């Protein structure tokens, strides 16, 4: 436990302990079992097992040196719960409420670790928790008896707790909320899409810049949509005045993305140890261990309303299929047909739009157009058709619905507002048209002057649209799409590949666990390599282009993306033709 001597160089009031789900285990679940439970309870055990099987195989296809699970070991819990929460809010005449199950976390008993953590708060240490339970609060009251307890304060959807009577005690931050306030619980994309709370960021940065001992304890570093984005946005050695210890439970592996975190600190230690013993050495106290039963699933279910789960199961499965980018037929052959029969229970526009999107991976062209038109007829506008035409490669029709380049530049320069997906789809249409134009002349080494001017404009536009703050799952997809086109145009203009940009694109899709993102990225990276060969005569780039196209095909086959297979095979035919000639 080498980190202890570094930590104890700081006074206790300069200790910041960051705790994760492992601190409350086994009474409360870790992230992966909770993800499995959510999928199993709402969509069925067989579906959950298929999803995890496909997920493992996808990681094997996209892994690279030192990163064995780029997509994460499991689908993102926040994404799964985001779909459940979203559907739950839109049901009609349907008794279904899964999210209320989190109320059960309030009754979880504290353990030995919680007692040590509470003790550190009494000494002046601050604690940051990503958990929803009140275990630390209960432990604090147990230590202090009738003398003191922790009082909750809510500011801008974040909860923190301070001692009622002790001025010099520490602060307990619940950065993802508490189970007492389900609507603001940071378990869904809806709540965490704007990133870490500003008040909390200001607090954290002041502590780290001034100098403190930051101790990550039993934390998985898997809060991809806010915590990870916050740390990866920082420069190397920015927190050089602070010491960081990353302490894992015995038998746990250090996360793949630990390098990004440790790069921010000049001094740090990584340790795998018994976290209870570690805390005992920090506090200098002994607390009696407790036997705690592990029945959280039954207690969780007792707080829910799942009477009408059968009514929402199949449309929810469609939504989760769309979110994960896995063909619905690979999860349940009858799911789409049964989802169609549940129309009466849902708001029409969202229902038809969900069905339309679900049809795209299996290449159910007629059905997709049918449901697209039904949703279009409800709102009497064209954005869904723009997405439909682009998805199905009808770029000429899509072009008539896109924003002009002038409008897109105006959007890109408006940094004070979040851009809608129509901006990025419009950008994609303009970019894809010029890319296809260059592909139609495979043996020409020159680009027409007017095309070069268009490429230069799009190069500048994609730069602007790819340098927006990453806020949520949807927004990462948008920004990364701009990065993909920027990579292609930079290769054409500079006649060389930007490998760092390639890695940035794949890492971003790994952060949000998007398999379909990897499929499209592999195609675009193969195109960038092809243009490097075409305009710079670099033969090795053609081999790379073929390799990435093959990877796109393999991944498309795994998730049942028939359009993806077809698109990559077209590229592969072109690349192999060039190789022969």
Helices and strands as residue ranges (DSSP letters): H 3-7, G 12-14, E 15-19, G 21-24, H 31-43, H 45-62, H 77-88, G 99-107, H 112-123, E 126-129, H 135-144, G 145-147, E 150-155, E 158-163, E 172-174, G 182-184, H 189-192, H 198-210, E 213-217, H 227-232, E 243-249, H 258-262, E 267-273, H 275-283, H 296-302, H 309-324, H 328-331, H 335-340, G 343-345, H 348-361, H 365-379, H 383-391, H 395-399, H 405-413, H 421-439, H 449-466, H 473-494, H 499-511, H 515-536, H 539-559, H 562-580
